[in-house]
């Protein structure tokens, strides 16, 4: 995680220039996502859930919210570079692996590149 600290740090500038949302439990942030619209697709740059609240539906809720926001912004696809440990989650949400993308933090490491096709007026 230390190698990825800079890449995964959220600043006020990031929040001002990206769609950024949080999930809370009892007033505490337990997860968040950050997304930006790029041409006809949205890029989900971050989606993080605190490890101690995994399997409680926060990831699924944030995913659905991101898809809904991307649809409202006019995106046709949602793209993301996934942590390899989260790839199965995104595939379960309907994303498909379309290649690999270089890690922004670890030279020589590649991450799964996934794409989710956004359908109009459909609950994902």
C-alpha positions as CSV (number, residue, x, y, z in Angstrom):
1,X,0.0,0.0,0.0
2,X,2.9,2.4,0.7
3,X,3.9,2.2,-3.0
4,X,0.4,3.2,-4.0
5,X,-0.1,5.9,-1.3
6,X,0.3,8.9,-3.7
7,X,-1.8,7.5,-6.5
8,X,-4.6,6.6,-4.1
9,X,-4.6,9.8,-2.0
10,X,-7.7,11.9,-2.3
11,X,-7.2,15.7,-2.3
12,X,-9.6,18.6,-2.4
13,X,-8.6,19.2,-6.0
14,X,-9.5,15.6,-6.9
15,X,-12.9,16.0,-5.3
16,X,-13.5,19.3,-7.1
17,X,-12.7,17.8,-10.5
18,X,-14.3,14.3,-10.2
19,X,-17.6,12.7,-9.4
20,X,-16.8,11.6,-5.8
21,X,-19.2,9.9,-3.4
22,X,-18.9,8.2,0.0
23,X,-20.7,5.4,1.8
24,X,-21.3,5.9,5.5
25,X,-22.2,3.7,8.4
26,X,-23.2,5.3,11.6
27,X,-21.6,8.6,10.5
28,X,-18.3,7.0,9.5
29,X,-17.0,6.8,6.0
30,X,-16.7,3.2,5.1
31,X,-16.1,3.5,1.3
32,X,-16.0,5.9,-1.6
33,X,-15.5,6.2,-5.3
34,X,-14.1,8.7,-7.7
35,X,-15.0,8.9,-11.4
36,X,-14.4,11.2,-14.3
37,X,-16.2,11.5,-17.7
38,X,-13.8,11.1,-20.7
39,X,-15.5,11.5,-24.1
40,X,-18.2,8.8,-24.4
41,X,-17.1,6.8,-21.4
42,X,-16.7,7.3,-17.7
43,X,-13.5,6.2,-15.9
44,X,-14.0,4.8,-12.5
45,X,-10.7,5.7,-11.0
46,X,-11.3,4.6,-7.4
47,X,-13.7,2.4,-5.6
48,X,-12.6,1.5,-2.1
49,X,-14.4,-0.2,0.8
50,X,-12.9,-0.5,4.3
51,X,-11.9,-4.1,4.8
52,X,-13.8,-4.5,8.0
53,X,-17.2,-3.8,6.3
54,X,-16.7,-6.0,3.2
55,X,-19.6,-8.2,2.3
56,X,-22.2,-5.8,3.7
57,X,-23.3,-4.4,0.3
58,X,-21.4,-1.1,0.3
59,X,-19.4,-2.0,-2.8
60,X,-22.5,-3.0,-4.7
61,X,-24.3,0.2,-3.6
62,X,-21.4,2.4,-4.7
63,X,-21.1,0.5,-8.0
64,X,-24.8,1.0,-8.8
65,X,-24.5,4.6,-7.9
66,X,-21.5,5.1,-10.1
67,X,-23.3,3.4,-13.0
68,X,-26.3,5.6,-12.5
69,X,-24.2,8.8,-12.4
70,X,-22.3,7.7,-15.5
71,X,-25.6,7.1,-17.3
72,X,-26.9,10.5,-16.3
73,X,-23.6,12.1,-17.6
74,X,-24.2,10.4,-21.0
75,X,-21.5,7.7,-20.8
76,X,-21.8,4.6,-22.9
77,X,-19.2,2.6,-21.0
78,X,-17.7,2.6,-17.5
79,X,-14.0,1.7,-17.7
80,X,-11.7,0.8,-14.7
81,X,-8.3,-0.5,-13.9
82,X,-9.1,-3.1,-11.2
83,X,-7.1,-4.3,-8.3
84,X,-6.6,-8.0,-9.2
85,X,-8.3,-9.0,-5.9
86,X,-11.4,-7.0,-6.9
87,X,-11.7,-8.3,-10.5
88,X,-14.2,-11.0,-9.6
89,X,-16.4,-8.4,-7.9
90,X,-16.5,-6.2,-11.0
91,X,-17.2,-9.2,-13.2
92,X,-20.1,-10.2,-10.9
93,X,-21.4,-6.6,-11.5
94,X,-21.3,-7.2,-15.2
95,X,-18.0,-5.8,-16.3
96,X,-15.8,-7.7,-18.7
97,X,-12.0,-7.8,-18.9
98,X,-10.8,-6.1,-22.1
99,X,-7.1,-6.0,-21.5
100,X,-4.5,-4.7,-19.0
101,X,-3.4,-1.3,-17.9
102,X,0.0,-0.3,-16.4
103,X,-0.1,0.4,-12.6
104,X,0.4,4.1,-11.9
105,X,2.4,3.2,-8.8
106,X,4.4,0.0,-9.4
107,X,6.6,-0.1,-12.5
108,X,6.2,-3.3,-14.5
109,X,2.9,-4.2,-12.8
110,X,-0.3,-4.5,-14.9
111,X,-3.8,-4.3,-13.7
112,X,-6.9,-5.8,-15.2
113,X,-8.7,-3.3,-17.5
114,X,-12.4,-3.8,-17.4
115,X,-15.4,-2.3,-19.2
116,X,-19.0,-2.2,-18.3
117,X,-21.6,-1.3,-21.0
118,X,-24.2,1.1,-19.7
119,X,-27.7,0.5,-20.9
120,X,-30.3,3.3,-21.0
121,X,-33.0,3.2,-18.4
122,X,-32.0,-0.1,-16.8
123,X,-31.2,-0.8,-13.2
124,X,-27.9,-2.5,-13.1
